[in-house]
Amino acid sequence: MAQALLFADPKPLDQRLGRSFFRKAPRRPGVYLMKDANDKVLYVGKAKDLKQRLNNYRLANPDRMPRRHLRMVREVARIDFQFCASEAAALQRESQLLRSLKPKFNRAGVWPGKTRFIVWRAAEAKMELGVVEVPQPAWHRYGPLNGVALSLHQSSCRLLWLALNPGLSVADLPAGWGTGRIPDSTAIYCGPELDHVHTALKQFFWEDPAVLLLWLTSKLSRRTIPFERAMIAADLEPLENFSDRRRKRISSTAQLALL
């Protein structure tokens, strides 16, 4: 039997906003603005499902939540919503708000960042994944990209690791990975799946993104722990957003070719 916690993890947002706020949160795309007692915006985020995303902030567990988010939830006095027609529209609105408001607890997207490349290569039984400003000749690469390169890299690393280690849990992720401290160059053991992962990555960036997404979904759908499922859903989101943008660009290019 698992040992009970002596002290439950705090829920500062429940105490301040009430449980009913989270029960009634909308299940639709949009952006959320976390504000302090003086109505100053502390953080801006976007989500395909606002209710699901906000639930990730309720439990202030120092082992699972980045330190800046722990500080943030202690300052939040209210949360406002701006609904959007789609997840892509929410991403665009989030970008506009980040540039105009420059919230205290946001990092990515607040200032114009350096362009980066996503790079990968197979090495023995491992897949090396990286995010760099200048790719080396021996690596496959995609880019240049803006700040999305970092989120794509970190989400891809966590998802691949979980997909390739079905017997291990989120708690077993390499040190720091759960809170975003993933090295810019990372090697993930793939074993007999190496060729498939290599092909799926090439298809994701250059051909059909759905191949990698379907493989990840099939591997990760077996996980039933709510916290793990929420983390997986959050990491799939940047990959799905990238896939949607790729399809739109391909569609636009095809239409122009017909003109």
C-alpha positions in Angstrom: 0.0 0.0 0.0 1.3 3.4 -0.9 2.3 5.6 2.0 -0.1 8.5 2.6 1.3 12.0 2.5 1.6 13.7 5.9 0.7 17.0 4.3 -1.4 17.4 1.2 0.1 19.5 -1.6 -1.3 23.0 -1.4 -3.9 24.3 -3.8 -3.6 28.0 -3.7 -5.8 28.6 -6.8 -8.6 26.5 -5.3 -8.4 28.6 -2.1 -8.5 31.9 -3.9 -10.8 31.2 -6.8 -12.9 28.3 -5.4 -13.4 24.8 -6.8 -16.5 25.8 -8.6 -14.3 28.1 -10.9 -12.5 25.0 -12.2 -15.7 22.9 -12.5 -17.3 25.6 -14.6 -14.3 26.4 -16.7 -15.1 26.1 -20.5 -14.0 23.2 -22.5 -13.2 25.2 -25.6 -10.2 26.8 -27.3 -8.9 30.1 -26.1 -6.4 32.0 -24.1 -6.3 32.5 -20.4 -4.9 35.6 -18.6 -3.7 35.1 -15.0 -3.9 38.4 -13.0 -2.8 39.6 -9.6 -4.8 41.5 -7.1 -4.1 44.8 -8.9 -5.4 43.3 -12.2 -1.9 43.2 -13.7 -1.4 40.3 -16.1 1.1 37.8 -14.7 0.9 35.0 -17.3 -0.8 34.4 -20.7 -1.4 30.9 -22.0 -3.4 29.2 -24.7 -5.2 25.9 -24.8 -7.3 23.6 -27.0 -9.3 22.8 -23.9 -9.2 25.6 -21.3 -10.6 23.5 -18.5 -8.1 20.7 -19.0 -5.2 23.1 -19.1 -6.2 25.1 -16.0 -6.4 21.9 -14.0 -2.7 21.5 -14.4 -2.1 24.5 -12.2 -4.3 23.5 -9.3 -1.8 21.2 -7.4 1.2 23.2 -6.4 3.5 20.2 -6.2 7.2 21.4 -6.2 8.3 18.1 -7.8 6.0 18.5 -10.8 5.6 22.2 -11.3 8.4 24.6 -12.4 9.5 27.0 -9.6 8.4 30.1 -11.5 4.9 28.6 -11.8 4.9 27.8 -8.1 5.6 31.5 -7.4 3.0 32.5 -10.0 0.1 30.6 -8.6 0.6 32.2 -5.2 0.1 35.6 -6.8 -2.8 34.9 -9.0 -6.1 36.5 -7.9 -8.2 36.0 -10.9 -8.2 34.3 -14.4 -9.8 35.8 -17.4 -10.7 34.0 -20.7 -10.7 35.1 -24.3 -12.4 32.4 -26.4 -11.1 31.6 -30.0 -12.6 29.8 -32.9 -9.8 27.2 -33.0 -6.6 26.2 -31.4 -4.6 27.9 -34.2 -6.5 31.2 -33.6 -5.7 30.8 -29.9 -2.0 30.4 -30.7 -2.1 33.6 -32.7 -4.0 35.6 -30.1 -1.5 34.3 -27.4 1.4 35.6 -29.5 -0.2 39.0 -29.8 -0.9 39.3 -26.1 2.6 38.2 -25.1 4.3 40.8 -27.3 2.0 43.6 -26.1 1.7 42.7 -22.4 5.1 41.0 -21.7 3.7 39.2 -18.6 6.0 38.7 -15.6 6.0 34.9 -15.7 6.1 34.2 -19.4 9.4 33.5 -21.1 8.9 32.2 -24.6 7.3 34.6 -27.1 7.6 37.8 -25.0 10.6 39.1 -27.0 11.7 38.3 -30.5 14.0 35.3 -30.1 16.8 33.8 -32.1 15.9 31.4 -34.9 16.8 27.8 -34.2 16.8 24.5 -36.0 15.5 21.2 -34.8 18.2 18.5 -35.5 18.3 14.8 -35.1 20.4 11.8 -36.1 20.6 8.0 -35.3 23.7 7.0 -33.3 24.0 3.2 -32.6 20.7 2.3 -30.8 20.0 5.9 -29.8 18.2 8.9 -31.4 19.9 12.2 -30.7 17.7 15.2 -30.7 18.8 18.8 -30.5 17.9 22.4 -31.0 20.7 24.6 -32.4 21.3 27.9 -34.1 23.7 26.5 -36.6 23.2 22.8 -37.7 26.1 20.6 -38.4 26.4 18.7 -41.7 26.0 15.2 -40.2 22.6 16.0 -38.7 19.1 16.0 -40.3 17.5 19.4 -39.7 14.3 21.4 -40.0 14.1 25.2 -39.7 14.9 27.9 -39.1 12.1 28.2 -36.5 11.4 30.9 -33.9 10.6 30.1 -30.2 8.5 27.1 -31.2 11.7 25.1 -31.7 12.3 24.8 -28.0 8.8 23.6 -27.2 8.9 21.1 -30.1 12.2 19.8 -28.9 11.3 19.4 -25.2 7.8 17.9 -26.0 9.3 15.5 -28.5 11.9 14.3 -26.1 9.4 13.6 -23.3 6.9 11.9 -25.6 9.5 9.7 -27.3 11.0 8.7 -23.9 7.6 7.7 -22.5 6.6 5.9 -25.7 9.8 3.9 -25.7 9.7 3.1 -22.0 6.2 1.8 -21.4 7.1 0.2 -18.1 8.3 3.5 -16.6 6.2 6.4 -15.4 6.5 10.2 -15.7 8.2 10.2 -12.3 11.0 8.1 -13.9 11.8 10.7 -16.5 15.5 11.8 -16.5 16.2 14.5 -13.8 14.7 17.9 -14.7 12.8 16.7 -17.8 9.4 17.0 -16.1 10.0 20.7 -15.4 11.5 21.6 -18.8 15.2 21.4 -17.9 16.1 19.2 -21.0 19.6 19.7 -22.5 19.7 21.2 -26.0 21.2 18.0 -27.2 19.6 14.8 -25.9 20.1 11.1 -26.7 17.1 8.7 -26.2 17.6 4.9 -26.3 15.3 3.4 -29.0 16.7 -0.1 -29.4 14.8 -2.0 -32.2 12.5 0.9 -32.7 15.4 3.2 -33.9 14.7 2.9 -37.6 11.0 3.5 -37.1 11.6 6.6 -34.9 14.1 8.0 -37.4 11.7 7.6 -40.3 8.8 9.0 -38.3 10.8 12.1 -37.4 11.8 12.7 -41.0 8.1 12.3 -42.1 6.9 14.6 -39.3 9.1 17.5 -40.4 9.2 17.0 -44.1 6.4 14.8 -45.4 3.4 13.6 -43.3 3.3 14.7 -39.6 0.5 12.3 -38.9 2.8 9.3 -39.0 4.7 10.3 -35.8 1.5 11.6 -34.1 -0.4 8.3 -34.7 2.6 6.2 -33.5 2.9 8.3 -30.3 -0.8 8.1 -29.7 -0.9 4.4 -30.1 2.0 3.9 -27.6 0.8 6.5 -25.1 -2.9 5.6 -25.1 -2.2 2.7 -22.7 -1.3 5.1 -19.9 -4.3 5.6 -17.6 -3.0 7.7 -14.7 -4.7 11.1 -14.9 -1.6 13.2 -14.2 0.4 11.3 -16.9 -2.5 11.7 -19.4 -2.6 15.5 -18.7 1.1 15.8 -19.2 1.0 13.8 -22.4 -1.9 15.9 -23.8 0.1 19.1 -23.0 3.2 17.8 -24.8 1.2 16.6 -27.8 -0.3 20.1 -28.3 2.8 21.8 -29.8 3.3 18.8 -32.1 -0.3 19.0 -33.2 -0.1 22.8 -33.7 3.0 22.3 -35.9 1.3 19.6 -37.9 -1.8 21.8 -38.5 0.5 24.7 -39.7 2.4 22.3 -42.0 -0.9 21.0 -43.6 -2.1 24.5 -44.2 1.2 25.5 -45.8 1.1 22.4 -48.0 -2.5 23.1 -49.0 -1.8 26.8 -49.8 1.2 25.8 -51.9 -0.9 23.3 -53.8 -3.6 25.9 -54.5 -1.0 28.4 -55.7 0.4 25.7 -58.1 -3.0 25.3 -59.7 -3.4 29.0 -60.4 
